[in-house]
Amino acid sequence: MAFAPTFSAKGVAVHPDGTRAVTRTLPEEVPVAFVFDGTTQAVMMATPADIEDFAVGFALSEGIVVHAGEITETEVVAHGPGIEARMWLTGDRAEALARRRRAAAGPVGCGLCGIDSLDEAVRALPRVTSVPSALTAAELSGAADALRARQPLHDQTRAVHAAAFLAPGEGIVAVREDVGRHNALDKLIGAMSRVGRDMSGGAVVMTSRLSVELVQKCALAGCPVILSASAPTALALRQAETAGITLASFARAGGFDLYSHPERITTGAADVA
């Protein structure tokens, strides 16, 4: 059984001057189970597209593997109400995951999966090397508009998020969409890893607000810059500052606000360090 990413729904549009029949394209949402060595680690509600990217990105951003090569085999199986993304790990990673499962105190779910303490929810992150970015302010300024032009699922449904990778001198080189912003970023991280593309020289561009989980995922992926169309949470900003990540938000109309580590981006403005 295959799942389509969209569904055509008939409805009635109601306006002050009357009603009319409409047909809308809606994004599909199905449960996706991540199964490692025969055991389910988490179930996420997601758009049923780019599932292998999603699986690898989830494994990386949750620290289950350090690099994609530690996943020896991947299989995507659609059955019943959802999809299973089955992965098999190298011996050392399989044992590490088994220890993690033995320590888990409760169920897992969306956002912060498989954690068992409040301290782990705001976990220590690897510090992204603080070096000047090869990205220019002009490239960042145009990134949000460039991303909006590359969101076919959003164009159809007006109901999904997107995550993109912006590379210096190349523009946006990869885009992934999903009903969940965390899922879109996991899919992007997985896609980049599967083609062997290093994320340390560019920026992640998000259509959504920035919460702490997105900063954590970018830190683990080694990406030094995050640009979003909306606002960050205060905790996301503090985590970005600690992790050495440049956080830019409110990207619109050819501009953006710089918060943590603004020194990484050359703006040409005298009042920006």
C-alpha positions in Angstrom: 0.0 0.0 0.0 1.4 3.4 -1.0 0.5 6.7 0.6 0.1 9.8 -1.5 1.4 13.1 0.0 -1.8 14.9 -0.7 -5.6 14.3 -0.7 -8.3 16.0 -2.7 -11.2 17.1 -0.4 -14.6 18.6 -1.5 -16.2 21.3 0.6 -18.4 24.3 0.5 -17.0 27.8 0.6 -19.2 30.2 2.6 -19.1 34.0 1.8 -21.3 36.9 2.6 -22.7 36.8 -0.9 -23.4 33.0 -0.9 -21.8 29.6 -1.1 -20.0 27.6 -3.8 -18.6 24.2 -4.1 -14.8 23.9 -3.8 -12.1 21.2 -4.0 -9.0 21.7 -1.9 -5.7 19.8 -1.9 -4.8 18.9 1.6 -1.5 17.5 2.9 -1.6 13.9 4.0 -0.5 13.0 7.5 0.4 9.4 8.5 2.2 7.7 11.4 5.8 6.8 10.6 7.5 4.3 12.9 11.3 4.3 13.2 12.3 0.7 13.8 15.9 0.0 14.7 17.1 -3.6 14.6 13.5 -4.8 14.9 12.4 -2.6 17.7 10.3 0.6 17.4 12.1 3.7 18.8 9.5 6.4 17.9 6.4 7.0 15.9 6.0 10.4 14.3 3.1 11.9 12.4 4.5 13.1 9.0 4.0 13.7 5.3 4.5 10.4 3.5 7.3 11.5 1.3 11.1 11.3 1.4 10.9 8.7 4.2 14.4 7.4 3.8 15.7 10.9 4.2 13.5 11.3 7.2 14.7 8.0 8.8 18.4 8.8 8.4 17.9 12.4 9.5 16.0 11.3 12.6 18.7 8.8 13.5 21.4 11.5 13.2 19.6 14.3 15.0 18.6 12.0 17.8 22.2 10.8 18.3 21.3 7.2 17.5 24.1 7.3 14.8 27.0 9.7 14.3 27.1 9.4 10.5 24.9 7.7 7.9 27.4 4.9 7.4 26.5 3.4 10.8 23.1 2.5 9.3 23.9 -0.7 7.4 20.5 -1.1 5.7 17.2 0.8 5.3 13.8 -0.5 4.3 10.6 1.5 4.0 7.4 -0.6 4.3 3.9 0.8 4.0 1.2 -1.3 5.7 -1.9 -0.9 7.7 -2.5 2.7 8.8 1.1 3.9 8.3 4.7 3.4 7.3 7.6 1.6 9.0 11.1 2.9 8.3 13.3 -0.1 9.2 17.0 0.4 9.9 19.7 -1.9 10.9 22.8 -0.5 12.7 26.4 -1.5 13.1 27.2 -3.5 16.2 28.5 -0.7 18.4 25.6 1.7 17.6 23.1 -1.2 18.1 24.5 -1.8 21.6 24.5 1.9 22.4 20.8 2.2 21.4 20.0 -0.9 23.5 21.6 0.7 26.6 19.6 3.9 25.8 16.4 1.9 25.7 17.1 0.2 29.0 17.6 3.6 30.6 14.4 5.1 29.1 11.7 5.9 31.7 8.7 6.4 29.5 7.2 6.6 26.0 8.7 8.6 23.2 7.0 11.1 20.9 7.4 14.1 18.7 10.1 16.7 19.2 12.3 15.3 22.0 12.3 11.5 21.5 13.5 8.9 23.9 14.7 11.2 26.7 14.2 10.4 30.4 14.9 13.6 32.3 14.3 17.3 32.2 18.1 17.9 32.0 18.3 15.9 28.8 15.6 18.0 27.3 18.0 21.0 27.3 21.0 18.8 26.5 24.6 20.0 26.2 25.4 20.5 22.5 28.6 20.2 20.5 29.9 23.6 19.8 29.9 24.6 16.2 33.3 26.1 15.2 33.0 29.8 15.3 34.7 30.9 12.0 33.5 33.6 9.6 30.8 32.3 7.3 31.4 32.2 3.5 27.8 33.3 3.2 27.1 36.9 2.5 24.4 39.0 4.0 22.9 39.3 0.5 22.7 35.6 0.1 20.9 35.3 3.5 18.6 38.2 2.6 17.3 36.4 -0.5 17.1 32.9 1.0 13.6 33.1 2.4 12.1 34.3 -0.9 14.1 31.7 -2.8 12.8 29.0 -0.5 9.2 30.1 -1.0 9.6 29.6 -4.7 10.7 26.0 -4.2 7.8 24.6 -2.1 5.5 22.7 -4.4 3.7 20.9 -1.6 3.0 24.2 0.1 1.8 25.7 -3.2 -0.8 22.9 -3.4 -1.9 22.9 0.2 -0.8 26.0 2.1 -0.3 23.8 5.1 3.2 22.5 5.3 6.6 23.7 6.6 9.9 23.5 4.7 13.6 23.3 5.5 16.3 24.1 3.0 20.1 24.2 2.8 21.7 27.4 1.6 25.3 26.9 0.2 27.7 29.8 -0.4 27.8 30.8 -4.1 25.2 28.1 -5.0 22.0 29.3 -3.4 19.5 26.8 -2.1 20.7 23.3 -3.0 18.1 21.1 -1.2 14.5 21.5 0.1 12.3 19.1 2.1 8.7 19.7 3.1 6.5 18.2 5.8 3.5 18.9 8.0 5.9 19.0 10.9 8.8 21.5 11.0 10.9 19.1 13.0 10.2 16.4 10.3 11.2 18.8 7.5 14.5 19.5 9.1 15.2 15.8 9.8 14.4 15.0 6.1 16.8 17.8 5.0 19.6 16.5 7.4 19.1 13.0 6.1 19.1 14.1 2.5 22.3 16.0 2.9 24.0 13.1 4.7 22.9 10.5 2.2 24.6 12.4 -0.6 27.7 13.1 1.5 27.1 16.8 1.6 28.8 18.6 4.6 26.5 21.2 6.3 29.3 23.1 8.1 29.7 25.7 5.4 26.2 26.9 4.8 22.9 27.7 6.5 19.6 25.9 7.3 16.6 28.0 6.2 13.3 27.4 7.9 9.8 28.6 7.1 8.7 28.3 10.8 9.5 29.7 14.2 12.6 28.4 15.7 12.2 26.3 18.8 15.0 24.7 20.8 14.7 21.3 19.1 15.6 22.8 15.7 18.7 24.4 17.2 19.7 21.1 18.7 19.3 19.3 15.4 21.4 21.9 13.6 24.1 21.7 16.2 24.3 18.0 15.8 24.5 18.4 12.1 27.3 20.9 12.4 25.5 23.7 10.7 26.7 27.1 11.8 23.8 29.3 10.6 20.0 29.1 11.0 17.7 31.5 9.2 14.0 31.5 9.8 11.0 33.4 8.5 9.5 33.7 12.0 10.8 34.3 15.6 13.0 32.1 17.8 12.0 31.2 21.3 14.1 32.6 24.1 15.5 29.2 24.9 16.3 28.5 21.3 18.3 31.7 21.2 20.2 30.9 24.4 21.0 27.4 23.1 22.2 28.9 19.7 24.5 31.3 21.6 26.0 28.5 23.7 26.4 26.2 20.7 28.2 28.8 18.6 25.4 29.0 16.0 24.4 32.2 14.2 20.7 32.7 14.5 18.9 35.0 12.1 15.1 35.5 12.1 12.3 37.5 10.7 13.6 37.0 7.2 11.3 38.9 4.9 11.4 41.7 2.3 15.0 41.2 1.6 16.2 41.6 5.2 16.6 39.7 8.5 17.4 40.2 12.2 20.7 38.8 13.5 20.9 37.6 17.1 23.5 35.1 18.3 27.0 35.3 16.9 26.3 38.1 14.4 30.1 38.4 13.8 30.0 35.4 11.6 28.1 37.3 8.8 29.7 40.3 7.1 26.8 42.8 6.8 28.7 46.0 5.8 26.9 47.8 8.6 29.1 49.7 11.0 26.9 49.0 14.0 27.1 45.2 13.7 30.1 43.5 15.4 
